[in-house]
Amino acid sequence: RCLLDHGFHVYLLEWLPAETAAENGLAENGLAECAEAISECVAMISSRHAGTKAFVMGHSLGGTLAAIFAASEPDSIPGLVLL
């Protein structure tokens, strides 16, 4: 909320436990699919904001996945925040 109050655009990517995903008819994702999902989101955000690169922030498992993504595609983001 604080970031929104300061004029930042905030996007969320939710990681669902395998059981929850299955209950909702979603495929279970591995590490490669998670990195691809982050990459697609970063590209979409950049295209929506005139090519501006998005910072990525991750918490807990999302932080681990964000760190892996940042290490594999370092030129696609200007920075990484891990909580």
CNS distance restraints for C-alpha pairs under 8 A (distance, minus, plus):
assign (resid   1 and name CA) (resid   5 and name CA) 6.17 0.50 0.50
assign (resid   2 and name CA) (resid   6 and name CA) 6.39 0.50 0.50
assign (resid   3 and name CA) (resid   7 and name CA) 6.56 0.50 0.50
assign (resid   3 and name CA) (resid   8 and name CA) 5.35 0.50 0.50
assign (resid   3 and name CA) (resid   9 and name CA) 7.61 0.50 0.50
assign (resid   3 and name CA) (resid  10 and name CA) 7.32 0.50 0.50
assign (resid   4 and name CA) (resid   8 and name CA) 5.07 0.50 0.50
assign (resid   4 and name CA) (resid   9 and name CA) 6.36 0.50 0.50
assign (resid   4 and name CA) (resid  10 and name CA) 6.75 0.50 0.50
assign (resid  13 and name CA) (resid  38 and name CA) 7.84 0.50 0.50
assign (resid  15 and name CA) (resid  62 and name CA) 7.40 0.50 0.50
assign (resid  16 and name CA) (resid  20 and name CA) 6.01 0.50 0.50
assign (resid  16 and name CA) (resid  21 and name CA) 5.78 0.50 0.50
assign (resid  17 and name CA) (resid  21 and name CA) 6.20 0.50 0.50
assign (resid  18 and name CA) (resid  22 and name CA) 6.11 0.50 0.50
assign (resid  18 and name CA) (resid  28 and name CA) 5.70 0.50 0.50
assign (resid  19 and name CA) (resid  23 and name CA) 6.18 0.50 0.50
assign (resid  20 and name CA) (resid  24 and name CA) 6.32 0.50 0.50
assign (resid  21 and name CA) (resid  25 and name CA) 6.25 0.50 0.50
assign (resid  21 and name CA) (resid  26 and name CA) 4.83 0.50 0.50
assign (resid  21 and name CA) (resid  27 and name CA) 6.53 0.50 0.50
assign (resid  21 and name CA) (resid  28 and name CA) 6.53 0.50 0.50
assign (resid  22 and name CA) (resid  26 and name CA) 5.45 0.50 0.50
assign (resid  22 and name CA) (resid  27 and name CA) 6.56 0.50 0.50
assign (resid  22 and name CA) (resid  28 and name CA) 7.08 0.50 0.50
assign (resid  29 and name CA) (resid  33 and name CA) 5.52 0.50 0.50
assign (resid  29 and name CA) (resid  34 and name CA) 6.51 0.50 0.50
assign (resid  30 and name CA) (resid  34 and name CA) 6.35 0.50 0.50
assign (resid  31 and name CA) (resid  35 and name CA) 6.28 0.50 0.50
assign (resid  31 and name CA) (resid  65 and name CA) 7.79 0.50 0.50
assign (resid  32 and name CA) (resid  36 and name CA) 6.16 0.50 0.50
assign (resid  33 and name CA) (resid  37 and name CA) 6.08 0.50 0.50
assign (resid  34 and name CA) (resid  38 and name CA) 6.35 0.50 0.50
assign (resid  34 and name CA) (resid  65 and name CA) 7.23 0.50 0.50
assign (resid  35 and name CA) (resid  39 and name CA) 6.15 0.50 0.50
assign (resid  35 and name CA) (resid  65 and name CA) 6.99 0.50 0.50
assign (resid  35 and name CA) (resid  66 and name CA) 7.88 0.50 0.50
assign (resid  35 and name CA) (resid  68 and name CA) 7.54 0.50 0.50
assign (resid  35 and name CA) (resid  69 and name CA) 5.51 0.50 0.50
assign (resid  36 and name CA) (resid  40 and name CA) 6.12 0.50 0.50
assign (resid  37 and name CA) (resid  41 and name CA) 6.21 0.50 0.50
assign (resid  38 and name CA) (resid  42 and name CA) 6.10 0.50 0.50
assign (resid  38 and name CA) (resid  66 and name CA) 7.66 0.50 0.50
assign (resid  38 and name CA) (resid  69 and name CA) 7.19 0.50 0.50
assign (resid  39 and name CA) (resid  43 and name CA) 6.18 0.50 0.50
assign (resid  39 and name CA) (resid  69 and name CA) 7.55 0.50 0.50
assign (resid  40 and name CA) (resid  44 and name CA) 6.12 0.50 0.50
assign (resid  41 and name CA) (resid  45 and name CA) 6.10 0.50 0.50
assign (resid  42 and name CA) (resid  46 and name CA) 6.15 0.50 0.50
assign (resid  42 and name CA) (resid  53 and name CA) 7.55 0.50 0.50
assign (resid  42 and name CA) (resid  54 and name CA) 6.32 0.50 0.50
assign (resid  42 and name CA) (resid  76 and name CA) 7.58 0.50 0.50
assign (resid  42 and name CA) (resid  77 and name CA) 7.78 0.50 0.50
assign (resid  43 and name CA) (resid  47 and name CA) 6.20 0.50 0.50
assign (resid  44 and name CA) (resid  48 and name CA) 6.21 0.50 0.50
assign (resid  45 and name CA) (resid  49 and name CA) 6.32 0.50 0.50
assign (resid  45 and name CA) (resid  53 and name CA) 7.73 0.50 0.50
assign (resid  45 and name CA) (resid  54 and name CA) 6.84 0.50 0.50
assign (resid  46 and name CA) (resid  50 and name CA) 6.41 0.50 0.50
assign (resid  46 and name CA) (resid  51 and name CA) 4.64 0.50 0.50
assign (resid  46 and name CA) (resid  52 and name CA) 5.15 0.50 0.50
assign (resid  46 and name CA) (resid  53 and name CA) 5.37 0.50 0.50
assign (resid  46 and name CA) (resid  54 and name CA) 6.51 0.50 0.50
assign (resid  47 and name CA) (resid  51 and name CA) 5.34 0.50 0.50
assign (resid  47 and name CA) (resid  52 and name CA) 7.67 0.50 0.50
assign (resid  53 and name CA) (resid  76 and name CA) 6.81 0.50 0.50
assign (resid  53 and name CA) (resid  77 and name CA) 5.44 0.50 0.50
assign (resid  53 and name CA) (resid  78 and name CA) 6.31 0.50 0.50
assign (resid  54 and name CA) (resid  77 and name CA) 5.67 0.50 0.50
assign (resid  54 and name CA) (resid  78 and name CA) 6.79 0.50 0.50
assign (resid  54 and name CA) (resid  79 and name CA) 7.87 0.50 0.50
assign (resid  55 and name CA) (resid  77 and name CA) 5.76 0.50 0.50
assign (resid  55 and name CA) (resid  78 and name CA) 5.86 0.50 0.50
assign (resid  55 and name CA) (resid  79 and name CA) 5.04 0.50 0.50
assign (resid  55 and name CA) (resid  80 and name CA) 5.82 0.50 0.50
assign (resid  55 and name CA) (resid  81 and name CA) 7.58 0.50 0.50
assign (resid  56 and name CA) (resid  66 and name CA) 6.84 0.50 0.50
assign (resid  56 and name CA) (resid  77 and name CA) 7.17 0.50 0.50
assign (resid  56 and name CA) (resid  79 and name CA) 6.56 0.50 0.50
assign (resid  56 and name CA) (resid  80 and name CA) 4.96 0.50 0.50
assign (resid  56 and name CA) (resid  81 and name CA) 6.23 0.50 0.50
assign (resid  57 and name CA) (resid  63 and name CA) 6.94 0.50 0.50
assign (resid  57 and name CA) (resid  66 and name CA) 7.00 0.50 0.50
assign (resid  57 and name CA) (resid  80 and name CA) 5.76 0.50 0.50
assign (resid  57 and name CA) (resid  81 and name CA) 4.45 0.50 0.50
assign (resid  57 and name CA) (resid  82 and name CA) 5.75 0.50 0.50
assign (resid  57 and name CA) (resid  83 and name CA) 7.61 0.50 0.50
assign (resid  58 and name CA) (resid  62 and name CA) 4.73 0.50 0.50
assign (resid  58 and name CA) (resid  63 and name CA) 3.65 0.50 0.50
assign (resid  58 and name CA) (resid  64 and name CA) 7.26 0.50 0.50
assign (resid  58 and name CA) (resid  65 and name CA) 7.60 0.50 0.50
assign (resid  58 and name CA) (resid  66 and name CA) 5.71 0.50 0.50
assign (resid  58 and name CA) (resid  67 and name CA) 7.94 0.50 0.50
assign (resid  58 and name CA) (resid  81 and name CA) 6.40 0.50 0.50
assign (resid  58 and name CA) (resid  82 and name CA) 5.09 0.50 0.50
assign (resid  58 and name CA) (resid  83 and name CA) 6.15 0.50 0.50
assign (resid  59 and name CA) (resid  63 and name CA) 4.37 0.50 0.50
assign (resid  59 and name CA) (resid  64 and name CA) 7.72 0.50 0.50
assign (resid  59 and name CA) (resid  82 and name CA) 6.06 0.50 0.50
assign (resid  59 and name CA) (resid  83 and name CA) 4.74 0.50 0.50
assign (resid  60 and name CA) (resid  64 and name CA) 6.65 0.50 0.50
assign (resid  60 and name CA) (resid  83 and name CA) 6.78 0.50 0.50
assign (resid  61 and name CA) (resid  65 and name CA) 6.27 0.50 0.50
assign (resid  62 and name CA) (resid  66 and name CA) 5.89 0.50 0.50
assign (resid  63 and name CA) (resid  67 and name CA) 6.04 0.50 0.50
assign (resid  63 and name CA) (resid  82 and name CA) 5.35 0.50 0.50
assign (resid  63 and name CA) (resid  83 and name CA) 6.61 0.50 0.50
assign (resid  64 and name CA) (resid  68 and name CA) 6.29 0.50 0.50
assign (resid  65 and name CA) (resid  69 and name CA) 6.15 0.50 0.50
assign (resid  66 and name CA) (resid  70 and name CA) 6.04 0.50 0.50
assign (resid  66 and name CA) (resid  80 and name CA) 7.64 0.50 0.50
assign (resid  66 and name CA) (resid  82 and name CA) 7.96 0.50 0.50
assign (resid  67 and name CA) (resid  71 and name CA) 6.14 0.50 0.50
assign (resid  67 and name CA) (resid  80 and name CA) 7.42 0.50 0.50
assign (resid  67 and name CA) (resid  82 and name CA) 7.76 0.50 0.50
assign (resid  68 and name CA) (resid  72 and name CA) 6.24 0.50 0.50
assign (resid  69 and name CA) (resid  73 and name CA) 6.02 0.50 0.50
assign (resid  69 and name CA) (resid  74 and name CA) 7.86 0.50 0.50
assign (resid  70 and name CA) (resid  74 and name CA) 5.00 0.50 0.50
assign (resid  70 and name CA) (resid  76 and name CA) 7.93 0.50 0.50
assign (resid  70 and name CA) (resid  77 and name CA) 7.31 0.50 0.50
assign (resid  70 and name CA) (resid  80 and name CA) 7.12 0.50 0.50
assign (resid  73 and name CA) (resid  77 and name CA) 7.72 0.50 0.50
assign (resid  74 and name CA) (resid  78 and name CA) 7.91 0.50 0.50
